[in-house]
Amino acid sequence: MVARVIWFLVCTIGSARLGGLAFAFIGLPLGMLALWTNRSLEDVRYAAMRLTFSTLLSLALVVLAVYEGTPANMVSWFVVMGVVTWTIVLCLIIPSRGSLAALLPSMVGVAAFVTIADVLPTRGYHCADLRNGRKGVALSEPVMMMTNGPNENLIADKIGVGQADWFYRCTGDGRITLEMPDTRSLVFSKQLPVLLEFLPNSAARRQILTNLTNKNNLIRVHQGLLLTCLYEYGYPDDYTKDEWWETYGHLFEAKHDVHDAVAFSLGITEMAEALNEDTPRRSVERQLLAARYFERGMYTRCPDFGRVYMEETMRGTSPTTELWW
């Protein structure tokens, strides 16, 4: 009787944790079947156990695929497929007659799937791949599930698929921010395809995408701010699209040296703030916040930029970059 009660709890609570009440409605009748039996119907009981476990296994995989995506690397594939294989084997070896000891291995398997499908997004980390525009969740650094980003196909089409550049955005519960500037990158914005139409040709679009997705380009955050201003406020009155790019295209070249990047960035945030005060735009404010954090070296993967930027600001270094407004 103890074994039946424990299996009933595993079926109902486990299925509920995997996907809410809808899954609990599946686990509940199967759990009841496991509970409603007697010694003369042990074969039925263990058949119900196999059926219940197979159902939970399928639901866990559906939850992973729909909500958390697919494994992001070989380690993640090994973990997921290893758990799947192990639990299927345990399910097959459940005897037609047995005791509580025969149920314990399969109960451990259910607990493993509850951990992967439910605990992963709340106890792990939300992460993102700047190079390819993907998002994901990670239980630890090597174990990660990924989903498609809004611009993943666009990036792959224009500049190809590159080596993943994963970084932690925040904790699974969203309470602790770990990275701010790249999290707000245009790479993850639904506005990016429309914004790219402001550029005159395919070469310019490839250059922009290459720079925005390159973590070694130390002015990628400020370039995102400039592009957002272009999107919201348009070209100068006396410029065509081609004339604008010919005059200001040099602002969107990559800079890898921190001192060159700081010299370029000085004053851009202040000028964009003044522009946004006259005509407020939420998208500009979002990029302004990213740029401010980047300049202060806060919640960023590039703290050296913030250190040099603050040093130059304290020296009173004057801005040298000329913008189109």
MOVEN-V850011 format. One record per backbone hydrogen bond with DSSP energy under -1.0 kcal/mol. CO is the residue of the C=O (numbers start at 1). NH is the residue of the N-H. E is the energy in kcal/mol with one decimal. If there is no record, write none. Layout:
# MOVEN-V850011
CO_NH_E / CO_NH_E
This chain:
# MOVEN-V850011
1_5_-2.2 / 2_6_-2.5 / 3_7_-2.3 / 4_8_-2.2 / 5_9_-2.1 / 6_10_-2.3 / 7_11_-2.4 / 8_12_-2.2 / 9_13_-2.2 / 10_14_-1.3 / 11_15_-1.5 / 12_16_-1.9 / 13_17_-2.4 / 14_18_-1.4 / 15_19_-1.1 / 16_20_-2.9 / 20_24_-1.6 / 21_25_-2.0 / 23_27_-2.5 / 24_28_-3.0 / 26_30_-1.2 / 27_31_-2.6 / 28_32_-2.7 / 29_33_-2.1 / 30_34_-1.8 / 31_35_-1.9 / 32_36_-3.4 / 35_37_-1.5 / 38_41_-2.3 / 41_45_-1.8 / 42_46_-2.4 / 43_47_-1.9 / 44_48_-2.3 / 45_49_-1.8 / 46_50_-2.0 / 47_51_-2.3 / 48_52_-3.0 / 49_53_-2.7 / 50_54_-2.5 / 51_55_-2.1 / 52_56_-2.6 / 53_57_-2.4 / 54_58_-2.3 / 55_59_-2.6 / 56_60_-2.5 / 57_61_-1.8 / 58_62_-2.1 / 59_63_-2.7 / 60_64_-2.4 / 61_65_-2.4 / 62_66_-2.8 / 63_67_-2.4 / 64_69_-1.4 / 70_146_-3.5 / 73_77_-2.2 / 74_78_-2.4 / 75_79_-2.3 / 76_80_-2.5 / 77_81_-2.7 / 78_82_-2.0 / 79_83_-2.3 / 80_84_-2.4 / 81_85_-2.8 / 82_86_-2.5 / 83_87_-2.6 / 84_88_-2.2 / 85_89_-2.2 / 86_90_-2.1 / 87_91_-2.2 / 88_92_-2.2 / 89_93_-1.6 / 100_103_-1.3 / 100_104_-1.1 / 103_107_-1.9 / 104_108_-1.9 / 105_109_-1.6 / 106_110_-2.0 / 107_111_-2.1 / 108_112_-1.9 / 109_113_-1.8 / 110_114_-2.3 / 111_115_-1.9 / 112_116_-2.1 / 113_117_-2.9 / 114_118_-2.0 / 114_119_-1.3 / 115_120_-1.4 / 119_123_-3.0 / 120_124_-1.4 / 124_172_-2.5 / 125_138_-2.6 / 126_169_-3.2 / 126_170_-1.4 / 127_136_-2.2 / 128_167_-2.0 / 129_133_-1.6 / 129_134_-1.0 / 134_129_-3.1 / 135_147_-3.6 / 136_127_-2.6 / 137_145_-3.0 / 138_125_-2.4 / 143_139_-1.7 / 143_140_-1.2 / 144_72_-2.7 / 145_137_-2.3 / 146_70_-2.1 / 147_135_-1.8 / 149_152_-1.0 / 151_155_-2.7 / 152_156_-2.3 / 153_157_-2.2 / 154_158_-2.1 / 155_159_-2.7 / 165_130_-1.9 / 167_128_-2.1 / 169_178_-2.5 / 169_179_-1.8 / 170_126_-2.6 / 171_174_-1.8 / 176_171_-2.0 / 180_184_-1.4 / 182_185_-1.4 / 185_188_-1.7 / 186_189_-1.7 / 189_192_-1.2 / 191_195_-2.6 / 192_196_-2.4 / 195_198_-1.9 / 196_199_-1.6 / 201_205_-1.7 / 202_206_-2.6 / 203_207_-2.2 / 204_208_-2.3 / 205_209_-2.5 / 206_210_-2.5 / 207_211_-2.0 / 208_212_-2.6 / 209_213_-1.7 / 214_217_-1.6 / 217_220_-1.4 / 219_223_-2.4 / 220_224_-1.8 / 221_225_-1.6 / 222_226_-2.4 / 223_227_-2.4 / 224_228_-1.9 / 225_229_-2.1 / 226_230_-2.1 / 227_231_-2.3 / 228_232_-2.4 / 229_233_-2.9 / 230_234_-1.9 / 236_239_-1.8 / 240_244_-2.5 / 241_245_-1.9 / 242_246_-2.3 / 243_247_-1.8 / 244_248_-3.0 / 245_249_-2.0 / 248_251_-1.7 / 249_252_-1.8 / 250_253_-1.2 / 255_218_-2.6 / 257_261_-2.5 / 258_262_-2.2 / 259_263_-2.3 / 260_264_-1.9 / 261_265_-1.9 / 262_266_-1.8 / 265_268_-1.9 / 267_271_-2.2 / 268_272_-2.5 / 269_273_-2.3 / 270_274_-2.0 / 271_275_-1.9 / 272_276_-2.4 / 273_277_-1.9 / 274_278_-1.2 / 275_279_-1.6 / 281_285_-2.1 / 282_286_-2.1 / 283_287_-1.7 / 284_288_-2.6 / 285_289_-2.2 / 286_290_-1.6 / 287_291_-2.3 / 288_292_-2.5 / 289_293_-2.1 / 290_294_-2.1 / 291_295_-2.5 / 292_296_-1.6 / 293_298_-2.4 / 299_180_-3.6 / 303_307_-1.9 / 304_308_-2.3 / 305_309_-2.7 / 306_310_-2.3 / 307_311_-1.8 / 308_312_-2.5 / 309_313_-2.2 / 310_314_-2.3 / 311_315_-1.5 / 312_317_-2.2
